[in-house]
Amino acid sequence: MKIIAGLLRGKNFPAHSEKGVKPISGRIKQSLFDILSPIIQGARFLDLFAGTGAVGFEALSRGCGFVFFVEQNKRCVRSIDENIKSLGLSSRAKVFEGDVLDDLSWIPFRSGVESFDIVFLGPPYRDIKNTPLSLTSKSLERVMEARLVSKGGLVISQRHVKEKVDVPQGLKIVKETKYGDTLLVFMRLI
């Protein structure tokens, strides 16, 4: 994996490769951070379904104050942890193994952050048998139940364009961008 811009621009980091773990494309990542550039400096960033950690590492490189990665796959968690250390980011990042579809009220305790300015959700579109998944609505519900978004904070979901999503009360869609079969939806806490 390669960091596109910022302090760590051009740095490569090894990413655990496993069936079902698909990193965000470079084009989508570039667009995401172009949109976030006015608010990324010093932000507290929550990377859910972190996978390879590509989104969180890009956020750190571009000036994010702190990133908390949550991933269910043990090998991915181990890989993200090793990359945090090798990139010298231990004071600004933590990773924890957890299922985003379960209760998330533990995140403030484990992260040391009560709420986050930016929450990114990148759930898988399909399982290892290539069956379509629909995880975004439930994930958004868990984020809102645990009150993980700061006042006026932003929640971004990356999902398949055909996935039907219910936006929970308290979030308002402010922007949508489409890239092939991927949709980035930006929601603000109201």
N, C-alpha and C positions, 0 to 999 in steps of 0.2 A: 504494500500500500504506500501511496505517496501523498505527502501534504502539499497542497496546491499553493497556499499563500501565507503570509505572515512571518512571524519570528522563526518558525521551523520550516519555512518554504523549501521544497525540494528534498526534505528528509524522507527517507524510506523507513518503514517499520514493518517487521514481519507480522502477518495476520494469519490466525489459525483458519485453515480452510476445511470446511466440513459440509457435507450435503445438508441443504436447508439453510445455510448461512451465506447470504448473497450481499456483498457490500454495495453501498450506494454508488451509482455511476459518477464519474468525474464531472460530467456535464451538469447533472442534477446538484451535486455538491457545490459546484461553482455558483450556480444560480441561487441556491439556498443562501449561501454566505454573502452574495452580492446584495440580496434583500435584507439580510440581518446586519450588514455592516454598520448602519447608524446606531445600533443598540448593543452590539456585541462586547464592546470594551467594558471590562470589569463585571460582566453579567455572571449570574449563577445559572448554570446550564445543567439540565437533567437529560441524559441520553438513555432512553428506555428501548429495550430490544437492541442493545448496543452492538451485538455481533462482533465485527472486527474492531470496533472503536473508531472507525474512520471519521464519523461526524463529530464526535467529542474531541478527537485530536485536532481536527481542523479548527474547531471552536477555540481550543487552547492556543493554537498557533496564532490565531487572529486577535488575541487579547482578552479572551474570556477570563474572568477572575477565578472561577472554580467549575469543574465538571464532575458530576457523579454519574458513573456508568452503571447500568443495571442490565444483567444478561443472565439467562437461565443455563446456557451451555457452559459446563465447568471448564472445558478446554479454552473456550473463548475468554472466559473470565481470567484464567491463568495467563493467556497471551496478552490481554489488555494490561494486566498488572505488571508483567515484564516490560511492556512498552512504556508504561508510565515511568517506571524506574530508569530504563535505558535512555529515555528522552529528557530526563531530569525534571519531571513534572510532579514529583511526589507531594510537594507542598500545595499543589493546585488541583489535584485530581485523586479520586478514589474509585474503586470498582467493587461491586458486591454482587454475589450470585442471588438471583431472585426471579420469581415468576410474576411478570407484570399483570397477569390476569387475576392474581390473588390480592388480598388486602395489602395496600402500599403504605399504611400508616407507620411502618418501621423506617421509612426512608429518612425523615428528618433526624432521627436518632443516629442512624448509621452514617449519614453524610455529614452531620454537624450543621446542616442548613435547614432552617425552618420552612422556607419556600423558595421557589426558583423563578427567575426572570424569564427564562426560556425553557420549555419542555419539548423535547423532540421524540416522537414515536415513529419507529420504523419497523413495525411488525412484518413477519414474512407473509408473502402473498399466497404461498402454496406450501403444503407439507412435503415430506420426503417421497411420498407416493404421487406427487403432483396434483393432489386434490386442493382446489381453491379453499383458502381460509378467509375468515371474516373476523378479525381480531380488533379492529380499530374502535368500534363502538364500546365494547367492554373495557378496553384499555383507557379510553377517555373517561368512562364512568369511574374507574378505579383512581385515576389522577384527581378527579374532582372530589370524590369521597374522602380522599386523604388530604385535601386542601394543599396541594403541592405547588400551586401557581401563585406567585406574588400578585398583589393588587396591580391591575393593568398589564400583567404578564402575558406572554405569548405562548400558545401551544401550537406546535406544527405536527401534522400527521402526514406521513408518506404512505400512500396506499395505491392499490390497483384502481384504475378508473371505473371499473364495473362494481367495485365493492360499495354496497349501500351502507351509509353511516348515519346514525342518529347523533346529532350534536347535543350534548347535555346542557341543561339549563345552567346559565352562568357564563357560557361561552358564546361568542359571536364570530361568525366567519368574516374575516376582513380581506382575504385575498386567496385566490386559487390559481395555481399554475400547472399546466399539463405538459408532460414530456413523454411522448409515446404512450405506453400503457400505465404510466405512473402519474399520480396526482399529488401535488403538495398543497395542503390546505392549512392556511394560517388563521388561527382563532385567537381572539383577545378575551381575557377575563373581564367581565363587565360587573 
